[in-house]
Amino acid sequence: MLDPDSVESKQRRPYRIGFVIEQALGHHTHTLNLRLTVPEDSDVDAAFGLVPWSVRGFARFVPVYRSNWTLRAGLRARSLLRGMQRVAPLDALVIHTQVPAVLALDWLRRVPTLISLDATPIQYDELGAAYGHRAGPAWLERLKWRLNRAVFQRARHVVAWSEWARAGVVEGYGVAPERVSVIPPGVPTASWTRPAPRGQTDAPVRVLFVGGDAERKGGLLLLEACRRLRPLLPLELDLVTRTRVACEHGVRVHGGIRANSSELRELYHRADIFCLPTGGDCLPLVLAEAAASGLPLVATALAGIPEIVRHGDTGLLVERGDLTSLVDALKRLALDSELRLSMGARAKALAVSEHDSATNARRLLEVVKGIAAVSAP
């Protein structure tokens, strides 16, 4: 990792750093958390450019463009970069993820760039079925690999959200290990902390699920698991989702709740167990939110998830789509309040030490200031 202190004398003004961040899926919350911390650094003059996923207006009728995320993201990123550069010259760039950078290799040559990502394209292909994504023909996959490898090789540094993603960059694209750091996005852990510690209670055990797509994120599987458990023990389920799910006995469905809102924090604080038996995810931020709230975690043994859901320590891991293992994990935690509290305490400690967004944003800034300082005239 580069050390900006070693070249501190080169700096005459705040570094002008452009942040180009895709807004697909959970990256919106990452953006919100970055924008809370980055302005606190007096050495940084930040410009944020957001790359939306949606297609609106006339663009909805343009063939290829409307259906190709790489093309949309690349063209939108180039427009944002031109706008930033017109205001003032950029000293460095942070582009998250690598997708908007594929069509911006000329910018990576001109401006020192840090690429941030939650998964490589190869890893995304491995998870693709859950997202309704399929790999293309062999010739297209070879071209995609070459383009993304060029991005990773051209970047001055790569930041991966997990050790799993870091391995994907190093092993899948031949990037030198010393050029790849692991910095999870994190969440503002202080704001998710429960006002008072949890204690043992005779009330029904409350299970919380937070996921926009209830089917992909495992909410419907969790609903079935709770149905099977309800005749055996008192259990209540809160589902925070955009998916339309019918309410039933012991189930509350919450739609329209915004990320980082007080309503969402209240649901975390009232819960006893957090469960995300997802069918496809890289490192969901909701797990860090739940951990910071002091909840024991139940989630799928998938991608970077085991790095925060440490089986038997901060929670329990289940196999993807395995209803039996999910029922067993929930039953074990629901029947053992001491286990819930101890796992929740360890999850909170892990969140504070490794998944705090302010701490990790400062780590990210130190890396990007370092590449800016090395390239300064």
C-alpha positions as CSV (number, residue, x, y, z in Angstrom):
1,M,0.0,0.0,0.0
2,L,1.3,3.4,-0.9
3,D,2.1,5.9,1.9
4,P,1.3,9.5,1.1
5,D,3.4,10.7,4.0
6,S,6.5,9.7,2.2
7,V,5.8,12.2,-0.5
8,E,4.0,14.8,1.6
9,S,6.2,17.6,0.5
10,K,4.9,17.3,-3.1
11,Q,1.4,18.4,-2.1
12,R,0.6,22.1,-2.4
13,R,-3.2,22.0,-2.4
14,P,-5.9,19.5,-1.6
15,Y,-5.9,16.5,-4.0
16,R,-8.8,16.8,-6.4
17,I,-10.2,13.2,-6.5
18,G,-13.0,12.1,-8.7
19,F,-15.3,9.3,-7.4
20,V,-17.2,7.5,-10.2
21,I,-19.5,5.0,-8.5
22,E,-22.1,2.7,-10.1
23,Q,-25.5,2.7,-8.5
24,A,-26.6,-0.8,-9.3
25,L,-27.9,-3.0,-6.5
26,G,-26.4,-2.3,-3.1
27,H,-23.7,0.2,-4.3
28,H,-26.1,3.1,-3.5
29,T,-25.7,2.6,0.2
30,H,-21.9,2.5,-0.2
31,T,-22.1,5.9,-1.9
32,L,-24.1,7.3,0.9
33,N,-21.6,6.1,3.5
34,L,-18.6,7.5,1.5
35,R,-20.2,10.9,1.2
36,L,-20.5,11.1,4.9
37,T,-16.8,10.6,5.5
38,V,-14.8,11.9,2.5
39,P,-15.7,15.6,3.0
40,E,-14.1,15.4,6.5
41,D,-10.6,15.0,4.9
42,S,-9.2,18.5,4.4
43,D,-6.5,17.1,2.0
44,V,-9.2,16.0,-0.5
45,D,-11.4,18.1,-2.8
46,A,-13.8,15.4,-3.9
47,A,-16.1,15.3,-6.9
48,F,-18.7,12.6,-7.0
49,G,-20.2,11.2,-10.2
50,L,-23.0,8.6,-9.9
51,V,-23.6,6.0,-12.7
52,P,-27.3,5.0,-12.6
53,W,-28.4,1.6,-13.5
54,S,-31.8,2.6,-14.9
55,V,-32.5,3.4,-18.5
56,R,-35.0,6.3,-19.0
57,G,-36.3,8.5,-21.7
58,F,-35.4,8.0,-25.3
59,A,-32.5,5.7,-24.3
60,R,-35.1,3.0,-23.5
61,F,-35.6,2.6,-27.3
62,V,-31.9,2.5,-28.3
63,P,-30.9,-1.1,-29.2
64,V,-27.8,-2.5,-27.5
65,Y,-27.5,0.5,-25.2
66,R,-30.6,-0.2,-23.3
67,S,-29.6,-3.8,-22.6
68,N,-25.8,-3.6,-22.2
69,W,-24.7,-2.4,-18.7
70,T,-21.1,-2.2,-19.6
71,L,-21.8,0.2,-22.5
72,R,-24.2,2.3,-20.5
73,A,-21.9,2.5,-17.5
74,G,-18.9,3.3,-19.7
75,L,-20.5,6.1,-21.7
76,R,-22.0,7.7,-18.6
77,A,-18.7,7.5,-16.8
78,R,-16.9,9.2,-19.6
79,S,-19.5,12.0,-19.5
80,L,-19.0,12.4,-15.8
81,L,-15.2,12.4,-16.1
82,R,-15.3,15.2,-18.7
83,G,-17.5,17.3,-16.5
84,M,-15.2,16.8,-13.5
85,Q,-12.1,17.7,-15.5
86,R,-13.8,20.9,-16.9
87,V,-14.2,22.1,-13.3
88,A,-10.6,21.5,-12.3
89,P,-7.8,19.0,-13.2
90,L,-8.1,15.6,-11.5
91,D,-5.2,14.4,-9.4
92,A,-6.6,10.9,-9.0
93,L,-9.7,8.8,-9.6
94,V,-11.7,6.2,-7.7
95,I,-13.9,4.1,-10.0
96,H,-16.3,1.6,-8.4
97,T,-16.8,-1.0,-9.8
98,Q,-14.5,-1.9,-12.8
99,V,-17.5,-1.9,-15.1
100,P,-17.6,1.9,-15.7
101,A,-13.8,1.8,-16.3
102,V,-13.9,-0.7,-19.2
103,L,-14.5,2.1,-21.8
104,A,-12.3,4.6,-20.0
105,L,-8.9,3.2,-20.4
106,D,-7.6,6.4,-21.8
107,W,-8.6,8.2,-18.6
108,L,-6.8,5.5,-16.6
109,R,-3.6,6.3,-18.6
110,R,-4.0,10.1,-17.9
111,V,-5.1,10.1,-14.3
112,P,-3.8,7.8,-11.6
113,T,-6.8,5.5,-10.8
114,L,-7.9,3.2,-8.0
115,I,-10.4,0.5,-9.0
116,S,-12.7,-0.7,-6.3
117,L,-14.9,-3.8,-6.7
118,D,-17.0,-6.4,-4.9
119,A,-16.5,-9.2,-7.4
120,T,-14.6,-9.8,-10.6
121,P,-16.5,-10.5,-13.8
122,I,-15.4,-14.2,-13.5
123,Q,-16.8,-14.4,-10.0
124,Y,-20.0,-12.6,-11.1
125,D,-20.5,-15.2,-13.8
126,E,-20.2,-17.9,-11.1
127,L,-23.0,-16.2,-9.2
128,G,-24.9,-15.3,-12.3
129,A,-27.8,-17.7,-12.1
130,A,-29.2,-15.9,-9.0
131,Y,-29.1,-12.6,-10.9
132,G,-30.6,-14.0,-14.1
133,H,-27.2,-13.6,-15.8
134,R,-25.6,-16.1,-18.1
135,A,-22.1,-16.1,-19.6
136,G,-21.9,-15.3,-23.3
137,P,-20.3,-17.2,-26.1
138,A,-16.6,-18.1,-25.8
139,W,-15.4,-15.4,-28.0
140,L,-17.3,-12.7,-26.1
141,E,-16.1,-14.0,-22.7
142,R,-12.4,-13.9,-24.0
143,L,-12.9,-10.3,-25.1
144,K,-14.5,-9.4,-21.8
145,W,-11.6,-11.0,-19.9
146,R,-9.1,-9.0,-21.9
147,L,-10.9,-5.7,-21.4
148,N,-11.2,-6.2,-17.7
149,R,-7.7,-7.4,-17.3
150,A,-6.5,-4.2,-19.1
151,V,-8.5,-2.2,-16.5
152,F,-6.9,-4.0,-13.6
153,Q,-3.4,-3.8,-15.0
154,R,-3.7,-0.2,-15.9
155,A,-5.1,0.8,-12.4
156,R,-2.5,2.0,-10.0
157,H,-4.2,0.1,-7.2
158,V,-7.2,-2.2,-6.7
159,V,-9.3,-2.3,-3.6
160,A,-11.4,-5.5,-3.1
161,W,-14.3,-5.6,-0.7
162,S,-13.3,-9.1,0.6
163,E,-10.5,-11.6,0.5
164,W,-12.7,-13.6,-1.8
165,A,-12.8,-10.7,-4.3
166,R,-9.0,-10.1,-3.8
167,A,-8.3,-13.7,-4.8
168,G,-10.4,-13.3,-7.8
169,V,-8.4,-10.3,-9.0
170,V,-5.0,-11.9,-8.3
171,E,-5.8,-15.4,-9.6
172,G,-8.2,-14.6,-12.3
173,Y,-6.5,-11.6,-13.9
174,G,-2.9,-11.9,-13.0
175,V,-2.6,-8.7,-10.9
176,A,0.4,-8.6,-8.5
177,P,-0.8,-9.3,-4.9
178,E,0.9,-6.2,-3.5
179,R,-1.3,-4.0,-5.8
180,V,-4.5,-5.3,-4.3
181,S,-5.8,-4.3,-0.8
182,V,-8.9,-5.6,1.0
183,I,-11.0,-2.7,2.4
184,P,-14.7,-3.7,3.0
185,P,-17.2,-0.9,2.4
186,G,-18.5,-1.0,6.0
187,V,-21.4,0.8,7.6
188,P,-21.5,3.7,10.2
189,T,-21.4,1.3,13.1
190,A,-22.1,3.9,15.8
191,S,-25.4,4.8,14.2
192,W,-26.5,1.1,14.1
193,T,-25.6,0.4,17.7
194,R,-28.6,-0.5,19.9
195,P,-29.3,2.1,22.6
196,A,-29.4,-0.5,25.3
197,P,-27.8,-4.0,25.3
198,R,-30.1,-7.0,24.5
199,G,-31.1,-9.2,27.4
200,Q,-32.8,-12.5,27.7
201,T,-36.6,-12.4,27.2
202,D,-39.6,-14.6,27.2
203,A,-41.1,-12.7,24.3
204,P,-41.3,-14.4,20.8
205,V,-38.0,-14.5,19.1
206,R,-37.9,-11.9,16.2
207,V,-36.1,-12.8,13.0
208,L,-35.3,-9.9,10.6
209,F,-34.7,-10.1,6.8
210,V,-33.6,-7.1,4.7
211,G,-33.4,-7.6,1.0
212,G,-34.9,-5.8,-2.0
213,D,-35.5,-9.0,-4.0
214,A,-37.0,-11.4,-1.6
215,E,-36.6,-14.4,-4.0
216,R,-32.9,-13.9,-4.8
217,K,-32.0,-12.8,-1.3
218,G,-33.7,-15.9,0.3
219,G,-36.6,-14.1,1.9
220,L,-39.1,-16.6,0.5
221,L,-37.0,-19.5,1.7
222,L,-36.9,-17.9,5.1
223,L,-40.6,-17.5,5.1
224,E,-41.1,-21.2,4.6
225,A,-38.5,-22.0,7.3
226,C,-40.5,-19.9,9.8
227,R,-43.7,-21.6,8.8
228,R,-42.2,-24.9,9.7
229,L,-40.8,-23.7,13.0
230,R,-43.8,-21.7,14.2
231,P,-45.7,-24.8,15.6
232,L,-42.7,-25.7,17.6
233,L,-41.7,-22.4,19.1
234,P,-42.8,-18.7,19.3
235,L,-41.2,-17.0,16.3
236,E,-42.0,-13.7,14.5
237,L,-40.6,-12.6,11.1
238,D,-40.0,-9.1,9.8
239,L,-39.4,-8.9,6.1
240,V,-38.0,-5.6,4.7
241,T,-38.3,-6.0,0.9
242,R,-39.5,-4.4,-2.3
243,T,-41.1,-7.7,-3.3
244,R,-44.8,-8.0,-2.7
245,V,-45.3,-10.6,0.0
246,A,-48.7,-11.3,1.6
247,C,-48.8,-10.9,5.4
248,E,-49.7,-13.9,7.5
249,H,-49.7,-14.8,11.1
250,G,-46.4,-14.0,12.7
251,V,-45.1,-12.2,9.6
252,R,-44.8,-8.4,9.1
253,V,-43.8,-7.1,5.6
254,H,-42.2,-3.7,5.5
255,G,-42.1,-2.0,2.1
256,G,-40.7,1.5,1.2
257,I,-38.1,1.7,4.0
258,R,-35.1,3.6,2.9
259,A,-31.4,2.6,3.5
260,N,-29.9,4.1,6.6
261,S,-33.3,5.3,7.9
262,S,-34.4,5.5,11.5
263,E,-37.2,3.1,10.7
264,L,-34.7,0.5,9.4
265,R,-32.5,0.9,12.5
266,E,-35.5,0.4,14.8
267,L,-36.2,-2.9,13.1
268,Y,-32.6,-4.1,13.6
269,H,-32.7,-3.0,17.3
270,R,-36.0,-4.9,18.0
271,A,-34.8,-8.1,16.3
272,D,-33.1,-11.1,18.0
273,I,-31.7,-12.8,14.8
274,F,-30.7,-11.5,11.4
275,C,-31.2,-13.9,8.5
276,L,-30.1,-13.6,4.9
277,P,-30.2,-17.0,3.2
278,T,-29.3,-15.4,-0.1
279,G,-29.0,-17.3,-3.4
280,G,-26.5,-14.8,-4.8
281,D,-24.5,-12.0,-3.2
282,C,-20.9,-10.9,-2.8
283,L,-20.7,-9.1,0.6
284,P,-24.1,-7.6,1.5
285,L,-23.9,-4.5,3.5
286,V,-27.0,-5.5,5.5
287,L,-24.8,-8.1,7.3
288,A,-22.5,-5.4,8.5
289,E,-25.6,-3.4,9.6
290,A,-26.9,-6.4,11.5
291,A,-23.6,-7.1,13.1
292,A,-23.2,-3.5,14.2
293,S,-26.6,-3.8,15.8
294,G,-25.3,-6.7,17.8
295,L,-27.4,-9.4,16.1
296,P,-26.3,-13.0,15.5
297,L,-26.1,-13.7,11.8
298,V,-27.5,-16.5,9.7
299,A,-26.5,-16.4,6.0
300,T,-25.4,-18.5,3.0
301,A,-21.8,-19.8,2.8
302,L,-21.2,-17.9,-0.4
303,A,-18.6,-15.5,-1.9
304,G,-17.3,-13.1,0.8
305,I,-20.1,-13.8,3.3
306,P,-18.1,-16.2,5.5
307,E,-15.6,-13.4,6.2
308,I,-18.3,-11.6,8.3
309,V,-20.6,-14.6,9.2
310,R,-18.0,-16.7,10.9
311,H,-19.6,-20.0,11.5
312,G,-20.0,-20.8,15.2
313,D,-18.5,-17.4,16.1
314,T,-20.6,-14.4,14.8
315,G,-23.4,-16.6,13.4
316,L,-24.2,-19.7,11.5
317,L,-23.7,-20.5,7.8
318,V,-26.2,-22.5,5.7
319,E,-26.0,-24.0,2.3
320,R,-27.6,-22.2,-0.6
321,G,-31.2,-23.2,-1.1
322,D,-31.1,-25.7,1.8
323,L,-34.3,-25.4,3.7
324,T,-33.4,-28.1,6.2
325,S,-30.1,-26.4,7.3
326,L,-31.8,-23.1,7.5
327,V,-34.5,-24.5,9.8
328,D,-31.9,-26.1,12.0
329,A,-29.8,-22.9,12.3
330,L,-32.8,-20.8,13.2
331,K,-34.1,-23.4,15.7
332,R,-30.7,-23.6,17.4
333,L,-30.5,-19.8,17.9
334,A,-34.2,-19.4,18.8
335,L,-33.9,-22.0,21.6
336,D,-30.6,-20.6,23.0
337,S,-30.7,-17.0,24.2
338,E,-27.2,-17.1,25.6
339,L,-25.9,-18.3,22.2
340,R,-27.7,-15.5,20.5
341,L,-26.3,-12.9,22.8
342,S,-22.7,-14.1,22.7
343,M,-22.7,-14.4,18.9
344,G,-24.3,-11.0,18.6
345,A,-21.6,-9.5,20.8
346,R,-18.8,-11.0,18.7
347,A,-20.6,-9.9,15.5
348,K,-20.6,-6.3,16.9
349,A,-17.0,-6.4,17.8
350,L,-16.1,-7.6,14.3
351,A,-18.2,-4.9,12.7
352,V,-16.5,-2.2,14.7
353,S,-13.0,-3.5,14.1
354,E,-13.3,-4.4,10.4
355,H,-16.5,-3.0,8.9
356,D,-16.8,0.6,10.1
357,S,-17.5,2.8,7.0
358,A,-15.7,5.9,8.4
359,T,-12.6,4.0,9.3
360,N,-12.5,2.1,6.0
361,A,-13.2,5.3,3.9
362,R,-10.2,6.9,5.6
363,R,-8.1,3.8,4.7
364,L,-9.4,4.1,1.1
365,L,-8.5,7.8,1.0
366,E,-5.0,7.1,2.3
367,V,-4.4,4.7,-0.6
368,V,-5.8,7.1,-3.3
369,K,-3.9,10.1,-1.9
370,G,-0.8,7.9,-2.0
371,I,-1.2,7.3,-5.8
372,A,-2.0,10.9,-6.3
373,A,1.1,12.1,-4.4
374,V,3.5,9.7,-6.3
375,S,2.2,11.1,-9.6
376,A,2.2,14.8,-8.5
377,P,4.7,17.0,-10.5
